[in-house]
Amino acid sequence: MDYSVIIPTFNSQKYLVETLNSVLRQTVRPKEIIICDNGSTDLTMNMIDSLAKPVIVTTESTKGPGPARNKAVSLATSEIVAFIDSDDLWHPKKMEYQLPYFKDADLVYTYFRLAYPGKIIAQPQKPVDHSKAHILYSDNYIGTSSVAIKKDVFQRLGGFDPAIRVSEDWDLWLRVIKSHRITCCPFELVDKREHDENITRNTLLMYRGISQTLKKNAHLVNPINAFMIKLKYLKQYVVTGMRSGRLDQAMKMITS
């Protein structure tokens, strides 16, 4: 089964080569790797301009990883598209393990670990399938860099919502599970690298993204649960913002 790899980039020169190498080391190699750059100002474009096939490079002027992924998917020529962020890493057998699940599913994801400099931390995760859709209504247990999805399903649902800058992945998973089959390949096959450049370090942006997703999907999440989810993330991101010295973001979140 052919698959295309989708990588959005923005100022990724520190991490992109290792990410690409983890894709190229797959025991089932991709048909193509499509990189969509989102206006990098570092040497990212210099690096990827020199790459040979199966790497395809394009650009997307709209800021944010969602629109970049959408454009890259539109260029894909495989039945399956697999996402990986430009700073994450795949286990060499990720796609070998994952692809057989498409016999009974439209979206397949795996477990992931958090990779900090010098240490790796396993994450508590829950297997989600169509019969357990309610699990996704309470939190996003699916890491984007672990997801592979049928291209026609992705496009039929409109892809990632460009109006949601952060948490656009959770919004898509909620739309997928309403009408299509999701399943879990229950192995830790992705390392999500944690560093200061992560977009998730922008606590205000993260909180607003969560709020947008909950508002858009209010028909799925009852008001009390939505309030508790927002409260949980508000507490988490305010504490993170204060600990990291981003007091301006913390105060904006408290008063927003």
C-alpha positions in Angstrom: 0.0 0.0 0.0 1.5 3.4 -1.1 1.6 6.3 1.3 2.7 9.9 1.1 4.4 11.7 4.0 3.2 15.3 4.8 5.6 17.6 6.6 4.8 21.3 7.4 7.9 23.4 8.2 8.6 26.8 9.7 12.1 27.7 10.8 12.9 24.0 11.2 16.6 23.9 10.3 17.6 22.5 13.7 15.4 19.4 13.5 14.4 18.7 9.9 17.3 16.5 8.8 16.8 14.1 11.7 13.0 14.1 11.0 13.5 13.3 7.3 16.1 10.6 8.2 13.5 8.9 10.4 11.1 8.9 7.5 13.6 7.6 5.0 14.6 4.8 7.4 11.1 3.3 7.3 11.0 -0.4 6.5 8.1 0.4 4.2 9.4 3.4 2.3 7.0 6.2 1.3 6.1 6.9 -2.3 6.8 10.6 -1.8 7.6 13.1 1.0 5.8 16.4 0.6 7.2 19.3 2.5 5.2 22.5 2.7 7.1 25.5 4.1 5.2 28.2 5.8 7.5 31.2 5.3 10.7 30.2 7.1 13.2 32.9 7.7 16.1 30.6 8.7 18.0 28.2 6.4 15.2 25.6 6.2 14.5 26.4 2.5 18.2 26.2 1.6 18.3 22.7 3.2 15.2 21.3 1.5 15.9 22.9 -1.9 18.9 20.5 -2.2 16.9 17.3 -1.4 16.3 14.8 -4.1 13.3 12.6 -4.9 11.0 11.4 -3.3 10.9 14.8 -1.7 8.5 17.4 -3.1 8.7 21.0 -1.9 6.0 23.6 -1.9 5.1 26.7 0.0 1.9 28.1 1.7 1.6 31.8 2.4 -1.1 31.3 5.0 0.5 31.0 8.4 -0.1 27.8 10.5 0.6 24.1 10.1 -3.0 23.3 9.2 -3.1 25.1 5.8 0.4 23.9 5.0 -0.7 20.3 5.6 -3.9 20.9 3.5 -1.8 22.1 0.5 0.6 19.2 0.8 -2.2 16.7 0.9 -3.7 18.2 -2.3 -0.4 17.3 -4.1 -0.2 13.7 -2.7 -0.6 10.9 -5.2 -1.1 8.0 -2.7 -4.2 6.6 -1.2 -2.8 7.1 2.4 -1.3 10.3 3.7 0.8 10.2 6.9 1.6 13.3 9.0 4.8 14.1 10.8 5.8 17.5 12.3 9.2 18.8 11.2 10.8 18.2 14.6 9.4 14.8 15.5 10.8 11.3 14.9 9.3 8.0 13.7 10.3 4.5 14.8 11.7 2.6 11.7 8.8 0.2 11.6 6.0 2.8 12.2 4.4 2.5 8.8 5.0 -1.2 8.6 3.0 -1.7 11.8 0.4 0.9 11.0 -0.6 0.2 7.3 -2.3 -3.2 7.9 -4.9 -1.5 10.1 -6.4 0.2 7.1 -8.2 -3.0 6.2 -10.8 -1.9 8.8 -10.2 1.8 9.4 -10.0 5.2 7.7 -7.7 6.9 10.2 -5.0 5.0 12.1 -2.8 6.5 14.9 -0.2 5.2 17.2 1.0 6.0 20.7 3.8 8.5 21.2 6.5 9.5 23.7 7.7 12.9 24.7 11.4 13.3 23.9 13.3 15.9 26.0 17.0 16.5 25.7 18.6 13.5 27.5 15.4 11.8 28.4 12.2 10.2 27.0 8.9 10.0 28.8 6.1 7.7 27.9 2.7 9.2 27.9 -0.6 7.8 29.4 -2.7 7.2 26.3 -6.1 5.6 25.6 -6.9 3.5 22.6 -9.7 5.2 20.6 -11.9 3.6 18.0 -15.3 4.3 16.6 -17.0 2.5 19.4 -15.2 4.7 22.0 -15.8 8.1 20.3 -16.7 9.6 23.6 -13.1 9.4 24.8 -12.1 12.0 22.3 -14.8 14.4 23.5 -12.9 14.8 26.8 -9.4 15.4 25.5 -7.1 14.9 22.4 -5.3 11.6 22.9 -4.1 11.5 19.3 -0.7 12.9 18.3 -0.7 14.4 14.8 2.7 12.9 14.0 1.3 9.5 14.6 -1.7 9.8 12.2 -2.2 8.3 8.8 -5.5 8.8 7.0 -7.1 7.9 3.7 -6.7 10.9 1.4 -10.2 10.8 0.1 -11.6 10.9 3.7 -9.3 13.8 4.6 -10.4 15.9 1.6 -14.1 15.0 1.9 -14.1 16.4 5.4 -12.3 19.6 4.3 -8.9 18.8 6.0 -7.7 21.0 8.8 -9.7 24.1 9.6 -7.5 27.1 8.7 -9.4 29.3 11.2 -8.0 27.2 14.1 -4.3 27.9 14.5 -3.7 25.4 17.3 -5.8 22.4 18.2 -6.8 22.1 14.6 -5.9 18.4 14.8 -8.4 17.7 17.6 -11.1 19.4 15.6 -10.4 17.2 12.6 -10.3 14.0 14.7 -13.8 14.9 16.1 -15.1 15.4 12.6 -13.6 12.1 11.3 -15.0 10.0 14.2 -18.5 11.2 13.5 -18.7 9.5 10.2 -15.6 7.3 9.6 -13.6 4.6 11.3 -10.7 5.5 13.6 -8.5 2.8 15.2 -5.3 2.7 17.2 -2.1 0.8 16.5 -1.1 0.5 20.1 2.6 0.9 20.0 4.9 3.8 20.9 6.2 4.6 17.4 6.6 8.4 17.5 8.9 10.6 19.6 7.5 14.1 20.0 10.5 16.3 20.6 10.0 19.0 23.2 11.9 22.2 22.9 11.6 26.0 23.2 10.4 26.4 19.6 7.4 24.2 20.0 4.2 26.1 19.1 2.6 24.5 22.1 4.9 26.6 24.3 2.8 29.6 23.3 0.3 29.1 26.2 -2.1 31.8 25.1 -2.3 30.5 21.6 -2.9 27.0 22.9 -5.7 28.0 25.2 -7.4 30.0 22.5 -7.1 27.0 20.1 -8.7 24.7 22.6 -11.5 27.2 23.2 -12.1 27.5 19.4 -12.3 23.7 19.0 -14.7 23.3 21.9 -17.0 26.1 20.6 -17.0 24.7 17.1 -17.8 21.2 18.4 -20.3 22.2 21.1 -22.8 19.8 19.7 -20.5 16.9 20.7 -19.3 18.1 24.1 -21.9 19.0 26.8 -21.4 22.5 28.4 -20.3 21.1 31.8 -17.6 19.0 30.2 -16.5 21.8 27.9 -16.1 24.1 31.0 -14.1 21.5 32.8 -11.8 20.9 29.8 -11.2 24.7 29.4 -10.5 25.0 33.2 -8.0 22.1 33.0 -6.1 23.7 30.1 -6.4 27.2 31.6 -4.7 26.0 34.8 -2.1 24.0 32.9 -1.1 26.8 30.5 -1.2 29.6 33.1 1.1 27.6 35.4 3.4 26.8 32.4 3.4 30.4 31.3 4.3 31.6 34.8 7.0 29.0 35.3 8.6 29.9 31.9 8.5 33.6 32.7 5.7 34.4 30.2 3.7 36.4 32.7 2.1 38.5 30.0 0.6 35.4 28.5 -0.5 34.1 31.8 -2.3 37.3 32.7 -4.0 37.5 29.3 -5.3 34.0 29.8 -6.7 34.8 33.3 -8.5 37.8 32.0 -9.7 36.5 28.6 
